């Protein structure tokens, strides 16, 4: 009668409001991503000009015959929209937090009967977020079956006490007196270490496991243990729970900073939103793992979830690959940032949301701190500071092993201390201001000011008023999170010597001066760049425009993406990836980027959220003109060589902000950068022009393992050596035959008007990305791509049976 957990993602149908017929769908699913965007769409710039929508999901379920003796429930990892779950027409659960995991008991069902499960996700009251949310059951759903005696869901709590010891608490439900809990740790097939303890009167068993040769987890050595927990009583096995965890110690203080396993760690961080580009909000393990892997390979060692708890799949990837995580609770407390966000529900909902986040994160070695909120203007007043203390106390009581932080924008707090509630601002609520001349502070308003005045946020953050408006909030948590305020680090460490600081959000171009402070100011533990991966919505905040195009960071329709990612939404790195490699010393050779030749002669309307529009390419077709070249390196100097001719040497390294700039007439051929330190060559790299670009297909993997796996396929106009020409574009149509379907097709175009759900799409700068999803079948998968002007190409992949069912995470 042990607990079972299985995916409950197949055989669903979805019908959108206004539609007559339902469509078969396998979860996870984003009902918004295929809708037509328009200038008057209610999500506006926040949501990428997608319309709000209500999605109605249904599935019939045959109740197992053992339902009289066992309990069944559904576990939803996340549903976007005001959600109601009904069983045969009777409401069984509801949830308004699109990022909260919640369980739905399937009580009172008749064994052997067929019941209808309905999930109504109403996401019509928009904008309800400052970014694209998607709509519907966008994360996995699990069917959980338990006996009367069981280990509680997320009821195993493992804490590393010291390097060779772990304490384990196991919460049980219905366990009889004298029941025994056995806990076994195994590492990569090594000999298992076992401990046991009796269940107490409170239903909990507590024990300590001694591991004489413990293999600690860290970002550099992400060692994971397989843990099996067995509940026994009356000579029988009553329940079994399995999980993977890593053992690591965690310490943080103002003198030594952050230490993992006793070693000082500096967080090289990336902020990430939850969407997966052309897949919309749909959360697949393969897509989350891909993002984590590429960020890790680029030199990042930490992730900040922005601004909501990470998915279980992303945390799995962080555990396995080695990435530290700041998991964030919310973007909103009791003051609205958009008219229909969750501010009105926060007071009664935050405990449930925080508890769900902690339960999900508790055994994750990757999770090293909790952020209680992002740019919460409420914390500028006494009531908000008191609430910060209350949330901190709740989180610390539930999980005393991890510190808390608040990501505070000092300028937002300073404005809030002088202003009024966002409810009084007509731009956000439709109501006129209550007090003439008063305006509220919001993250969006701060962004607009920054776009107009450049460095005002840094300057404002240094004012005494900004300190007064943020110091009490910082005192309420363990670590002070500074958004766009690195200029305060040195002064605040002198003024508040016990304060631990993390640069919780910063612009990518500021990294050189930020990192100098991270390395040299005691008590500053790292920096998180906005953003590691581009995202849908908050359209245009990081996208450069040209000529007469809009200069605003709140770009008008058809703006779609934020435009500030180190990686674009398809997974292509830009110049910010070269900068982080130079600053952090993770790059072995200089990096070269070139400003777009198709924008030569046009005035660039820059945005602070992206320091450059340069791209790592020297292939621009028939375009000609003066090329502006950027070379990123930690070396003293770099030399640039074009087709064997030296274009001179320039200073690089720390004194030059890690970038040397050159100008040269563009000509096809090879561009080489050579790095020198104290006159000695330390590395070189080259870009070259595509010889004869043709339509080519490149798969990141050649297999698909079951219906929950994905394959990423690049459609490129490249030469035989794989060099993509950024000036060659076309429209392409994708046909998939065999055991796979087309899950998404698109490009990184910042104002893309074509939906990602179609089979035809235009490329952008020589590329498009197709994402394939497996099926229950096995066999060959043949993908044919036809272009309008460049012929066609075919590639064959293999669909294989999944080696194992996905490990139950719920």
Secondary structure, 3 states (H helix, E strand, C coil): CCCEEEECCCCEEEEECCCCCCEEECCCCCCCCCCCCCCCCCCCCCCCCCCCEEEEEEEEEECCCCCCCCEEEEEECCCECEEEEEECCEEEEEECCCCCCEEEECCCCCCCCEEEEEEEEEECCCCCCCCCCCCECCCCEEEEEECCCEEEEEEEEEEEEECCEEEEEEEEECCCCCCEEEEEEECCCCCCEEEEEECCCCCEEEEEEECCCCCCECCCCECCEEEEEEEEECCEEEEEEEEEECCCCEEEECCCEEEECCEECCEEEEEECCCCHHHCCCCCHHHHHHHHHHHHHCCCCEEEECCCCCCHHHHHHHHHHCCEEEEECCCCCCCCCCCCCCHHHHHHHHHHHHHHHHHHHCCCCCEEEEEEEECCHHHHCHHHHHHHHHHHHHHHHHCCCCEEEEEECHHHHHHHHHCCCHHHCHHHHCCCCCCCCCCCCCHHHHHHHHHHHCCHHHHHHCCHHHHHHHHHHHHCCCEEEEECCHHHHHHHHHHCCCCEEEEEEEEHHHHHHHHHHHHHCCCEEEEEEECCECCECCCCCCCCEECCCCCCCCCCCCCCECCCCCECCCCCECHHHHHHHHHHCCCCCCEEEECCHHHCCCCEECECCECCCCECCCCCCCCCCEEEEEEECCCCEEEEEECCEEEEEEECCHHHCCEEEEEEECCCCEEEEEEEECCEEEEEEEEECCCCCEEEEEECCCEEECCCCEEEEEEEEECCCCCECCCCCCEEEEEEEECEEEEEEECCCCCCCCCCCCCEEECECCEEEEEEEECCCCEEEEEEEEECCCCEEEEEEEEECCCCCCCCCC
